[in-house]
Amino acid sequence: MRLTEPTAKTKPAEKPAPAPPSEAAFAAAFLAAIGSEVRRNRAKRGMTRRQLAQASATSERYLAQIESGAGNPSVTVLRAIAQALDLPAFALLPEMGARTAARHAILDLLTQVRDEELPALAEELAARAARSGGADRRRRIALVGLRGAGKSTLGRMLAQHLAWPFIELDRRVEEDYGASIPDLIEMAGTATFRRHERSALERVIAQHEAAIITTAGGIVANPETYALLLRCTHTVWIKARPDEHMSRVMAQGDFRPMAQNRAAMVDLVAILEARRADYARAEAELDTSGDPVEQSFGKLLRVVTRLIGERES
């Protein structure tokens, strides 16, 4: 039997085009994106929901609704939350952050570049990043990462080995402010602590051409301070599995971000995930999971030797 094309009567009817998303769907997606940004930035700073609620003078229940996408915050509420997070209000709006806007602009421009020109453009961008990032790192080594990864222990060992100053940025802040970090945050807020942290880092960089610097895990929460660190130091991300972070922190008797929190491990994982991309901007990384301190130090020494171009001694 020879097949024939269907006639007009037998031709299957075309399916109607799907209806465009309703205004209500757009609004729901927009509120969900705002909630996601609030939740991500809170986790990035290691703040509990209660801490953010208190800092922004917002009820904890309403903040939970906002983070879930069920709440529709007013401009003043969103501004208060952003201030408590030490952010401009627009940074909590989806796709409205300055960095995000710049990325979109660059991507739009890339669509206008011919494929054969892309390799040369990539090389030019890499060279520009190297010039802006490595111009004045000298022999400063900064260790970043969550508490419990081994930053302080390894930092002290490295400083002793190289005979360089060992500087804990938190201790510098405490010396400058005249109070402990928890007291500073409780009395003056996280934003004030971050300003002191930036000031302390600027002085350390100005005073030391060679130093081993350890930072608070939340230094990545301030883009300007973290950019300064990346630009003026050889930065190494010291990391470990979440369970090792937790066990080491508990062994130190230091449970600040998770105090009175039964979901401590969940919060720690959320903090790590929120900061992972920023930590990954470091020049190098070292996983201390399952390794004795001496073995981790040997790995760190090899990493640092490569970064500063010196022979191990």
One Martini backbone bead per residue (centre of mass of N, CA, C, O) as a GRO file, in nm:
protein
  313
    1MET     BB    1   0.096   0.035   0.022
    2ARG     BB    2   0.046   0.368  -0.038
    3LEU     BB    3   0.141   0.655   0.094
    4THR     BB    4  -0.038   0.940   0.199
    5GLU     BB    5  -0.109   1.244   0.247
    6PRO     BB    6  -0.286   1.424   0.437
    7THR     BB    7  -0.564   1.571   0.453
    8ALA     BB    8  -0.734   1.825   0.582
    9LYS     BB    9  -0.916   1.626   0.749
   10THR     BB   10  -0.659   1.438   0.866
   11LYS     BB   11  -0.508   1.661   0.984
   12PRO     BB   12  -0.365   1.741   1.256
   13ALA     BB   13  -0.409   1.935   1.508
   14GLU     BB   14  -0.287   2.203   1.647
   15LYS     BB   15  -0.138   2.303   1.919
   16PRO     BB   16  -0.173   2.515   2.150
   17ALA     BB   17  -0.029   2.763   2.285
   18PRO     BB   18   0.105   2.842   2.559
   19ALA     BB   19   0.042   3.018   2.816
   20PRO     BB   20   0.138   3.274   2.965
   21PRO     BB   21   0.245   3.385   3.234
   22SER     BB   22   0.125   3.511   3.498
   23GLU     BB   23   0.141   3.769   3.715
   24ALA     BB   24   0.134   3.588   3.965
   25ALA     BB   25   0.379   3.413   3.885
   26PHE     BB   26   0.584   3.638   3.875
   27ALA     BB   27   0.550   3.732   4.167
   28ALA     BB   28   0.624   3.462   4.302
   29ALA     BB   29   0.910   3.442   4.179
   30PHE     BB   30   1.015   3.709   4.292
   31LEU     BB   31   0.975   3.643   4.597
   32ALA     BB   32   1.147   3.386   4.595
   33ALA     BB   33   1.411   3.531   4.513
   34ILE     BB   34   1.430   3.713   4.756
   35GLY     BB   35   1.434   3.489   4.968
   36SER     BB   36   1.693   3.358   4.863
   37GLU     BB   37   1.880   3.603   4.909
   38VAL     BB   38   1.839   3.630   5.210
   39ARG     BB   39   1.924   3.341   5.288
   40ARG     BB   40   2.207   3.344   5.158
   41ASN     BB   41   2.322   3.596   5.310
   42ARG     BB   42   2.281   3.486   5.591
   43ALA     BB   43   2.459   3.233   5.558
   44LYS     BB   44   2.720   3.380   5.472
   45ARG     BB   45   2.723   3.525   5.775
   46GLY     BB   46   2.620   3.325   6.005
   47MET     BB   47   2.312   3.379   6.047
   48THR     BB   48   2.042   3.376   6.211
   49ARG     BB   49   1.716   3.449   6.201
   50ARG     BB   50   1.708   3.591   6.472
   51GLN     BB   51   1.941   3.789   6.424
   52LEU     BB   52   1.817   3.929   6.178
   53ALA     BB   53   1.555   4.019   6.310
   54GLN     BB   54   1.686   4.200   6.523
   55ALA     BB   55   1.865   4.381   6.327
   56SER     BB   56   1.582   4.460   6.149
   57ALA     BB   57   1.314   4.476   6.311
   58THR     BB   58   1.198   4.179   6.260
   59SER     BB   59   1.007   3.928   6.254
   60GLU     BB   60   1.069   3.597   6.247
   61ARG     BB   61   0.813   3.509   6.100
   62TYR     BB   62   0.831   3.709   5.861
   63LEU     BB   63   1.111   3.622   5.767
   64ALA     BB   64   1.025   3.333   5.697
   65GLN     BB   65   0.827   3.421   5.475
   66ILE     BB   66   1.029   3.563   5.295
   67GLU     BB   67   1.226   3.318   5.253
   68SER     BB   68   0.981   3.138   5.124
   69GLY     BB   69   0.793   3.357   4.944
   70ALA     BB   70   0.525   3.452   5.117
   71GLY     BB   71   0.641   3.728   5.144
   72ASN     BB   72   0.575   4.101   5.111
   73PRO     BB   73   0.796   4.328   5.120
   74SER     BB   74   0.872   4.623   5.189
   75VAL     BB   75   1.099   4.860   5.131
   76THR     BB   76   1.173   4.909   5.433
   77VAL     BB   77   1.220   4.614   5.509
   78LEU     BB   78   1.435   4.550   5.296
   79ARG     BB   79   1.631   4.769   5.395
   80ALA     BB   80   1.670   4.658   5.682
   81ILE     BB   81   1.784   4.385   5.597
   82ALA     BB   82   2.021   4.492   5.431
   83GLN     BB   83   2.159   4.648   5.661
   84ALA     BB   84   2.202   4.392   5.841
   85LEU     BB   85   2.384   4.272   5.586
   86ASP     BB   86   2.554   4.493   5.450
   87LEU     BB   87   2.353   4.605   5.215
   88PRO     BB   88   2.210   4.690   4.946
   89ALA     BB   89   1.889   4.665   4.856
   90PHE     BB   90   1.932   4.570   4.551
   91ALA     BB   91   2.085   4.295   4.628
   92LEU     BB   92   1.789   4.145   4.690
   93LEU     BB   93   1.734   4.163   4.397
   94PRO     BB   94   1.673   4.002   4.127
   95GLU     BB   95   1.910   4.079   3.894
   96MET     BB   96   2.033   4.371   4.050
   97GLY     BB   97   2.312   4.346   4.084
   98ALA     BB   98   2.600   4.481   3.981
   99ARG     BB   99   2.746   4.218   3.905
  100THR     BB  100   2.516   4.095   3.742
  101ALA     BB  101   2.488   4.322   3.536
  102ALA     BB  102   2.776   4.299   3.427
  103ARG     BB  103   2.758   4.011   3.327
  104HIS     BB  104   2.529   4.058   3.124
  105ALA     BB  105   2.680   4.265   2.953
  106ILE     BB  106   2.910   4.077   2.870
  107LEU     BB  107   2.737   3.857   2.739
  108ASP     BB  108   2.612   4.040   2.526
  109LEU     BB  109   2.883   4.115   2.391
  110LEU     BB  110   2.974   3.822   2.315
  111THR     BB  111   2.756   3.784   2.087
  112GLN     BB  112   2.933   4.001   1.898
  113VAL     BB  113   3.157   3.791   1.887
  114ARG     BB  114   3.365   3.616   1.721
  115ASP     BB  115   3.483   3.304   1.757
  116GLU     BB  116   3.789   3.367   1.667
  117GLU     BB  117   3.812   3.597   1.909
  118LEU     BB  118   3.784   3.457   2.191
  119PRO     BB  119   4.073   3.364   2.275
  120ALA     BB  120   4.197   3.651   2.287
  121LEU     BB  121   3.996   3.761   2.495
  122ALA     BB  122   4.064   3.561   2.721
  123GLU     BB  123   4.362   3.647   2.749
  124GLU     BB  124   4.305   3.942   2.822
  125LEU     BB  125   4.142   3.887   3.080
  126ALA     BB  126   4.361   3.726   3.227
  127ALA     BB  127   4.572   3.953   3.229
  128ARG     BB  128   4.401   4.159   3.384
  129ALA     BB  129   4.359   3.988   3.640
  130ALA     BB  130   4.659   3.958   3.708
  131ARG     BB  131   4.723   4.260   3.740
  132SER     BB  132   4.498   4.320   3.964
  133GLY     BB  133   4.572   4.067   4.160
  134GLY     BB  134   4.925   4.060   4.154
  135ALA     BB  135   5.077   4.338   4.217
  136ASP     BB  136   5.074   4.320   4.575
  137ARG     BB  137   5.142   4.040   4.743
  138ARG     BB  138   5.408   3.939   4.789
  139ARG     BB  139   5.447   3.760   5.119
  140ARG     BB  140   5.139   3.711   5.147
  141ILE     BB  141   4.943   3.488   5.354
  142ALA     BB  142   4.606   3.370   5.320
  143LEU     BB  143   4.360   3.220   5.533
  144VAL     BB  144   4.063   3.055   5.439
  145GLY     BB  145   3.753   2.975   5.605
  146LEU     BB  146   3.619   2.776   5.811
  147ARG     BB  147   3.582   2.680   6.105
  148GLY     BB  148   3.792   2.388   6.159
  149ALA     BB  149   4.013   2.352   5.922
  150GLY     BB  150   4.317   2.490   6.032
  151LYS     BB  151   4.427   2.782   6.014
  152SER     BB  152   4.577   2.844   6.283
  153THR     BB  153   4.762   2.602   6.303
  154LEU     BB  154   4.895   2.629   6.019
  155GLY     BB  155   4.978   2.925   6.041
  156ARG     BB  156   5.180   2.896   6.274
  157MET     BB  157   5.363   2.689   6.138
  158LEU     BB  158   5.436   2.863   5.891
  159ALA     BB  159   5.553   3.108   6.039
  160GLN     BB  160   5.779   2.951   6.182
  161HIS     BB  161   5.917   2.835   5.929
  162LEU     BB  162   5.952   3.138   5.786
  163ALA     BB  163   5.977   3.378   5.989
  164TRP     BB  164   5.689   3.508   6.016
  165PRO     BB  165   5.426   3.675   6.075
  166PHE     BB  166   5.141   3.623   6.288
  167ILE     BB  167   4.795   3.698   6.179
  168GLU     BB  168   4.497   3.769   6.346
  169LEU     BB  169   4.240   3.955   6.255
  170ASP     BB  170   4.055   3.935   6.501
  171ARG     BB  171   4.266   4.034   6.709
  172ARG     BB  172   4.297   4.315   6.587
  173VAL     BB  173   4.008   4.402   6.631
  174GLU     BB  174   4.007   4.369   6.940
  175GLU     BB  175   4.234   4.573   6.991
  176ASP     BB  176   4.092   4.818   6.862
  177TYR     BB  177   3.808   4.793   7.029
  178GLY     BB  178   3.825   4.642   7.326
  179ALA     BB  179   3.685   4.365   7.231
  180SER     BB  180   3.512   4.114   7.156
  181ILE     BB  181   3.351   3.996   6.893
  182PRO     BB  182   3.076   3.927   7.023
  183ASP     BB  183   3.050   4.206   7.161
  184LEU     BB  184   3.065   4.381   6.914
  185ILE     BB  185   2.816   4.262   6.770
  186GLU     BB  186   2.611   4.309   7.000
  187MET     BB  187   2.662   4.629   7.027
  188ALA     BB  188   2.718   4.713   6.691
  189GLY     BB  189   2.733   4.492   6.484
  190THR     BB  190   2.827   4.351   6.188
  191ALA     BB  191   2.898   4.604   6.023
  192THR     BB  192   3.111   4.710   6.221
  193PHE     BB  193   3.297   4.470   6.211
  194ARG     BB  194   3.360   4.492   5.905
  195ARG     BB  195   3.498   4.767   5.924
  196HIS     BB  196   3.725   4.679   6.115
  197GLU     BB  197   3.834   4.458   5.932
  198ARG     BB  198   3.919   4.639   5.699
  199SER     BB  199   4.109   4.823   5.859
  200ALA     BB  200   4.301   4.600   5.958
  201LEU     BB  201   4.388   4.499   5.680
  202GLU     BB  202   4.512   4.759   5.574
  203ARG     BB  203   4.737   4.773   5.793
  204VAL     BB  204   4.872   4.504   5.742
  205ILE     BB  205   4.953   4.562   5.449
  206ALA     BB  206   5.118   4.824   5.512
  207GLN     BB  207   5.322   4.673   5.737
  208HIS     BB  208   5.339   4.395   5.547
  209GLU     BB  209   5.522   4.197   5.317
  210ALA     BB  210   5.534   3.963   5.540
  211ALA     BB  211   5.272   3.714   5.603
  212ILE     BB  212   5.045   3.540   5.819
  213ILE     BB  213   4.692   3.519   5.747
  214THR     BB  214   4.398   3.513   5.937
  215THR     BB  215   4.046   3.464   5.896
  216ALA     BB  216   3.736   3.504   5.891
  217GLY     BB  217   3.490   3.326   5.738
  218GLY     BB  218   3.310   3.607   5.672
  219ILE     BB  219   3.483   3.789   5.474
  220VAL     BB  220   3.306   3.731   5.210
  221ALA     BB  221   3.062   3.929   5.286
  222ASN     BB  222   3.278   4.146   5.189
  223PRO     BB  223   3.369   4.232   4.882
  224GLU     BB  224   3.592   4.448   4.933
  225THR     BB  225   3.765   4.295   5.139
  226TYR     BB  226   3.811   4.040   4.968
  227ALA     BB  227   3.942   4.181   4.729
  228LEU     BB  228   4.184   4.286   4.889
  229LEU     BB  229   4.292   4.012   4.970
  230LEU     BB  230   4.330   3.894   4.680
  231ARG     BB  231   4.520   4.130   4.579
  232CYS     BB  232   4.739   4.129   4.855
  233THR     BB  233   4.730   3.806   4.850
  234HIS     BB  234   4.795   3.473   4.906
  235THR     BB  235   4.522   3.263   4.870
  236VAL     BB  236   4.394   3.005   5.099
  237TRP     BB  237   4.180   2.732   5.105
  238ILE     BB  238   4.060   2.595   5.401
  239LYS     BB  239   3.933   2.260   5.417
  240ALA     BB  240   3.640   2.052   5.504
  241ARG     BB  241   3.434   1.854   5.624
  242PRO     BB  242   3.156   1.921   5.800
  243ASP     BB  243   3.211   1.715   6.034
  244GLU     BB  244   3.495   1.831   6.096
  245HIS     BB  245   3.424   2.111   6.161
  246MET     BB  246   3.236   2.045   6.397
  247SER     BB  247   3.431   1.879   6.580
  248ARG     BB  248   3.647   2.103   6.609
  249VAL     BB  249   3.471   2.324   6.729
  250MET     BB  250   3.382   2.160   6.977
  251ALA     BB  251   3.672   2.109   7.084
  252GLN     BB  252   3.711   2.433   7.123
  253GLY     BB  253   3.439   2.560   7.242
  254ASP     BB  254   3.320   2.688   6.959
  255PHE     BB  255   2.963   2.804   6.898
  256ARG     BB  256   2.854   3.073   6.782
  257PRO     BB  257   2.666   3.041   6.518
  258MET     BB  258   2.518   2.769   6.677
  259ALA     BB  259   2.390   2.876   6.915
  260GLN     BB  260   2.103   2.729   7.024
  261ASN     BB  261   2.120   2.513   6.776
  262ARG     BB  262   1.984   2.216   6.655
  263ALA     BB  263   2.073   2.286   6.338
  264ALA     BB  264   2.387   2.301   6.301
  265MET     BB  265   2.462   2.135   6.045
  266VAL     BB  266   2.270   2.275   5.852
  267ASP     BB  267   2.396   2.555   5.884
  268LEU     BB  268   2.684   2.486   5.800
  269VAL     BB  269   2.616   2.393   5.514
  270ALA     BB  270   2.485   2.660   5.427
  271ILE     BB  271   2.734   2.835   5.464
  272LEU     BB  272   2.921   2.683   5.274
  273GLU     BB  273   2.746   2.713   5.017
  274ALA     BB  274   2.735   3.032   5.022
  275ARG     BB  275   3.077   3.045   5.015
  276ARG     BB  276   3.215   2.868   4.801
  277ALA     BB  277   3.260   3.060   4.556
  278ASP     BB  278   3.446   3.254   4.716
  279TYR     BB  279   3.662   3.059   4.814
  280ALA     BB  280   3.731   2.966   4.510
  281ARG     BB  281   3.898   3.242   4.447
  282ALA     BB  282   4.134   3.133   4.535
  283GLU     BB  283   4.445   3.028   4.440
  284ALA     BB  284   4.408   2.802   4.663
  285GLU     BB  285   4.367   2.460   4.797
  286LEU     BB  286   4.297   2.278   5.119
  287ASP     BB  287   4.241   1.949   5.230
  288THR     BB  288   4.208   1.821   5.578
  289SER     BB  289   4.069   1.564   5.550
  290GLY     BB  290   4.197   1.299   5.747
  291ASP     BB  291   4.450   1.462   5.833
  292PRO     BB  292   4.719   1.520   5.975
  293VAL     BB  293   4.882   1.799   6.055
  294GLU     BB  294   5.158   1.734   5.919
  295GLN     BB  295   5.040   1.671   5.639
  296SER     BB  296   4.899   1.942   5.590
  297PHE     BB  297   5.153   2.113   5.614
  298GLY     BB  298   5.306   1.993   5.376
  299LYS     BB  299   5.099   2.083   5.165
  300LEU     BB  300   5.106   2.386   5.227
  301LEU     BB  301   5.406   2.432   5.169
  302ARG     BB  302   5.388   2.360   4.869
  303VAL     BB  303   5.186   2.575   4.791
  304VAL     BB  304   5.349   2.825   4.889
  305THR     BB  305   5.603   2.776   4.722
  306ARG     BB  306   5.459   2.817   4.454
  307LEU     BB  307   5.344   3.106   4.501
  308ILE     BB  308   5.643   3.242   4.586
  309GLY     BB  309   5.898   3.089   4.455
  310GLU     BB  310   6.023   2.894   4.672
  311ARG     BB  311   6.220   2.710   4.857
  312GLU     BB  312   6.236   2.464   5.057
  313SER     BB  313   6.359   2.460   5.418
   0.00000   0.00000   0.00000
